[in-house]
Amino acid sequence: MLRTPHWYDSHVAKFPLFASPFSSHNGSSCTVASPVPDMGLKLSKQVSGSNQQGIARKTRDCVNHRTANAYGQRAQERVLEDEAPQMSETSPSWKTFPGQAFPLGVSEVDSGTNFAIFSQHATAVTLCLSLPERLGRVDGGMMEFSLDRNVNKTGDIWHICIKDLPRSNVLYGYCMDGPRGWHEGHRFDSRVVLIDPYAKLVDGRRFFGDSSKKFSKFLGTYDFDSLPFAWGDNYKLPNIPEKDLVIYEMNVRAFTASESSGLDPDIRGSYLGVIEKIPHLQELGINAVELLPVFEFDEFEFQRRPNPRDHMINTWGYSTINFFAPMSRYASDGGGPLKASQEFKQMVKALHGAGIEVILDVVYNHTNEADDANPYTTSFRGIDNKVYYMLDLNNNGQLLNFSGCGNTLNCNHPVVMELIMDSLRHWVTEYHVDGFRFDLASVLCRGADGSPLSAPPVIRAIAKDSILSRCKIISEPWDCGGLYLVGRFPNWDRWAEWNGKYRDDLRRFIKGDSGMKGSFATRVSGSADLFKVNKRKPYHSVNFVIAHDGFTLYDLVSYNFKHNDANGEGGNDGSNDNLSWNCGYEGETDDSTVKAIRSRQMKNFHLALMISQGTPMMLMGDEYGHSRNGNNNSYGHDTAINHFQWGLLEARNSNHFRFFKEVIKFRRTRRVFGRDTFLEKNDVTWHEDNWHNFESKFLAFTFHDNNGGDVYMAFNAHDYFIKVPIPAAPVKRRWFRVVDTNLESPNDFVLDGVPGIKSTYNMAPYSSILLEAK
């Protein structure tokens, strides 16, 4: 049975489908129109100003619901009426003070609870509160406090302090009015209740994917009652050097949502679920998790109106509602925002205790508020659209779209930049995270008009900030507007980058494209052509073959073409250029020859990734060969398409998993792979005199160790055997075969090595070998 938040019980539960914490206001200020598929929580307002003794205004009965007709183009409206609760004889008054401008958000001060919000262009601001208890009232409704611009405003910050408010479980938002000139970039709508950008917690529906609460609205909340989280006397940060990182990109929900996880249903898909599976991460050997977005987002964003994607649920999370609040529906058992905050910290503490760092995939390039054609106003758009978003003021004030998601955050505006910085610091100080991967980070390199900046202020601020100084900072150095900055991202010698050229060149070489030998050598040796500038290091190249978007590793070797029919867009979504090879058959097959080649190819990719100079990153599920059935854009499927299949880890692919974990551990225990300087002449020998042969698809090389523990590697991407000459081992050493991807498990990886290596080695088609000198 689904459980509703306690504030639903007295009022909202009367309207089970379109629950809202705010009811209507008869003859006064607020009539809730909920839901409007393309807009946020709305108030039809006739707000009476609250004086310095703000009055709690009574709510009543009329809730105007506008529901989407699944077969029509227009919404249909209906009115649900409920008998009005009786008015109490006296409404309590609330003593208010002008308040203070800082800090933004909600804070406790000597005189009460302070609320502060920025808006440069608003002309009227109303604070809306919903209390957890009736506190002398019988209607369970909302209160409004109209802010006086002559009293409650300092510069561009509106503020108010209210005495004797509860210290937790208060829901709050703002209504704002201002200029209505769209051509000037404004999008004010005084009916919409807006989320405070600085809300540290956000409340809405409690269970992920609960369609009965599909149109739930989101509001800020706070907690000053709870004791500080107990990190423990023996707790310490892992502080893993960047050169030693092995990153595992994963989705919190998808990791344990499947019944195959064996977890109690109450914790599947939660932060606590991750804790339960830490032993798997330890066995795999990774030492950092990169979590797909965990900031509050609305998984039902595709279902607000009829459209080709209205059957899908956003499971990746790239649609941020608020930059400070952890995703509340990743709490266990529908626990809500405070529980989510506490359990997120439990997860971080447990991962740190296991020696695993936590890197967050953060989305500061756009928000959930979509575009002007189908807006979903929940916060920034209604607070000050002209400040928060990039606009084309020469084209009727339209939103610029460098994110591919309808809007682009105006990241280098001083106010937006400070929001980003405050958010990042919050996640480091409050939640102890170890780093950030910035989605479509080239957006952060654009000015207000979208033009590229050579020294973007926000990028520099992140690099130079003292609180963020211990953090890994990783850019995805491109955006949807064509600003491709791989190897050229403004970095101040700190920023690492997702190396998209590494991904592409490895895919091409290992699948057997001609003319890729030199590029392959450049990538596995650290991409010095891209990163050997100023004080940058090899580890500033985050190497990957697979990431969340695109094919999984299994699908990369099983499909020549994307198969995205399940997405509902006629196959028009997702990349058409996957640099994949199906090894002779499209999709699933029983052909043993095809399956054998696919197995070798997956091992070849993994071995190449783990022996490359730079920081390796792998995708959750690739350790057992997860398939999305050829879907290369699976963002909207909260199903087995994305969920980690724990049964397959053992039942089908235990040998595959064994190879993957052993190679990871081999990398982490051999110094030749994790250098913090670029390779010099004496560090590597290329056993090659055929660089300019376009048809050559073979490469062999030795990474040298100062103590004689050299490692020899060879990759054969031809479709025929090659008799490979093996160089002499270092003095007083012999070669031992550790890896041959052509062999069956357990002979494909032998940690202690197999002796008896002769002067030549017969390498199979599409295979790789690794020899270690002992």
Disulfide bonds with the S-S distance in Angstrom:
none
